[in-house]
């Protein structure tokens, strides 16, 4: 893990942290047992394989 060589100021730390933004995952429609669900794109295969329950 990278270690800073000197102490970072509080304002720099908070400014750096404020750049992190969470994004809403894009949802895609899939049909399971004749019912349409909207699930995150990266989990489509898991839902189709029955590993995850959409409820």
HUDA-V602266 format. One record per backbone hydrogen bond with DSSP energy under -1.0 kcal/mol. CO is the residue of the C=O (numbers start at 1). NH is the residue of the N-H. If there is no record, write none. Layout:
CO/NH + CO/NH
This chain:
9/13 + 10/14 + 11/15 + 12/16 + 13/17 + 14/18 + 16/19 + 17/20 + 26/41 + 28/39 + 30/37 + 32/35 + 35/32 + 37/30 + 39/28 + 40/43 + 41/44 + 43/47 + 44/48 + 45/49 + 46/51
